[in-house]
Amino acid sequence: MSDNRIGAESREALRARHSAKWRQYPDDVLPLFVAEMDYPIAEPVKRILTDLVNANDLGYLGAIPEIAPAFAEFAEKRWGWTPDTSHLKLACDVGVATVEFLRANHAKSVVVTSPVYSGFWSWLTELNVDIVDVPLTDAFDMDFAGIEKAFASGVRFFLLCNPHNPLGRVFGREELLALAQLADKYGATVIADEIHAPLTFPGTEFVPYLSLGPAAERTGVLVTSTSKSWNLAGLKAAFLLVHEDKAAMFDQLPASMHYRSSILGAFSMATAYSEGVPWLDTTIDTIVAARDHFANELERLLPGAHLEWMPDAGYLAWIDVSGLGLGETPNERILTDAKVALVAGTNCGPAYVNHVRINFATSHEIITEALERIAKIVESVKSH
Ligand SMILES: Cc1ncc(COP(=O)(O)O)c(C=O)c1O
């Protein structure tokens, strides 16, 4: 890999940020929980935002024909997939896109594969549907026997997280194809949340679900956004995309969804896909270096912790902390005593009391300091 990196912003600049990551906790806490990056955003995105503001152009979002070709070209160059964008609808974020799709199609029960992104649990709880958890196997593969059992029992929706949060795992072509065939057999719908896909690292192939042929086209709904990969979560824009075969379900979505996304977000999304690739590649190099630093420092400072998967995409890591002796709620202990904010494993599924999720999209210095702080409390536990 080229040494092509951007630095994290200074601590002072980060502390002055207004976003959730930097406002949730007091200043003495290092926030490595929510999925925001500590790097500056892409220049072309800054430019479109300032252009819109300077032109006093902040009305409702109207037609935005720029998104479909920008995404199609991005997908073609990045993944060799030329999507048919005839059925593409905007939403304000991936959460709302998913919830609205399930609501409009009267979902009663939905399969998730824990450990999985906390939002999945809260979205489905909001919808009041049955959450049918078919955990990933010990090797973090999909449990197809369990998924088939769920489909056979009448569950008709599957929430796919690929690349996977919290593992940073990118599922392979064969596995995705097997899922598509199983869903097709039972007439189930796979909502493919591919929000982290642009951040797939060199050497790993990301395969868009909808690129997998007829079974995937009959079953798939892509939900995605530039909010994670270009660090624009506050701008509120995302989209859903389906093949013609899924148009009937897609058409159930309320037209008002479009107007609920923001003009700033939607134009930033189009710009990120069309002009934000150099920034993206540099940011991936930065993240890979941060991942390597994190993995090395974890081994050096916290040998009792176990990185469950070396991430192939994104900037989140899933760690088994059962060997650290931090009690029944390790995340709380780490927050209270080490002043490091992580995501509790139980947010990703009730069974994961011994896990935490960490966001490593920050400086090497902050990564090391966070792990040193945790190592210190582990030491004090041991010496008592
Ligand atoms: C897999 C996944 N989906 C969706 C989201 C949230 O996206 P949005 O803010 O567009 O709802 C996240 C945020 O971290 C995520 O990791």
Ligand as a Chemical Component Dictionary entry (heavy atoms), coordinates in Angstrom:
data_LIG
# 
_chem_comp.id                   LIG 
_chem_comp.type                 NON-POLYMER 
_chem_comp.pdbx_formal_charge   0 
_chem_comp.three_letter_code    LIG 
# 
loop_
_chem_comp_atom.comp_id 
_chem_comp_atom.atom_id 
_chem_comp_atom.alt_atom_id 
_chem_comp_atom.type_symbol 
_chem_comp_atom.charge 
_chem_comp_atom.model_Cartn_x 
_chem_comp_atom.model_Cartn_y 
_chem_comp_atom.model_Cartn_z 
_chem_comp_atom.pdbx_ordinal 
LIG C1 C1 C 0 -24.614 -1.043 9.184  1  
LIG C2 C2 C 0 -25.132 0.330  9.441  2  
LIG N1 N1 N 0 -26.293 0.713  8.915  3  
LIG C3 C3 C 0 -26.790 1.941  9.115  4  
LIG C4 C4 C 0 -26.136 2.852  9.902  5  
LIG C5 C5 C 0 -26.747 4.179  10.152 6  
LIG O1 O1 O 0 -26.927 4.836  8.960  7  
LIG P1 P1 P 0 -27.866 6.079  8.872  8  
LIG O2 O2 O 0 -27.296 7.144  9.747  9  
LIG O3 O3 O 0 -27.836 6.435  7.417  10 
LIG O4 O4 O 0 -29.223 5.615  9.320  11 
LIG C6 C6 C 0 -24.923 2.502  10.485 12 
LIG C7 C7 C 0 -24.239 3.444  11.355 13 
LIG O5 O5 O 0 -23.250 3.207  11.949 14 
LIG C8 C8 C 0 -24.410 1.214  10.240 15 
LIG O6 O6 O 0 -23.248 0.837  10.766 16 
# 
loop_
_chem_comp_bond.comp_id 
_chem_comp_bond.atom_id_1 
_chem_comp_bond.atom_id_2 
_chem_comp_bond.value_order 
_chem_comp_bond.pdbx_ordinal 
LIG C1 C2 SING 1  
LIG C2 N1 SING 2  
LIG C2 C8 DOUB 3  
LIG N1 C3 DOUB 4  
LIG C3 C4 SING 5  
LIG C4 C5 SING 6  
LIG C4 C6 DOUB 7  
LIG C5 O1 SING 8  
LIG O1 P1 SING 9  
LIG P1 O2 DOUB 10 
LIG P1 O3 SING 11 
LIG P1 O4 SING 12 
LIG C6 C7 SING 13 
LIG C6 C8 SING 14 
LIG C7 O5 DOUB 15 
LIG C8 O6 SING 16 
# 
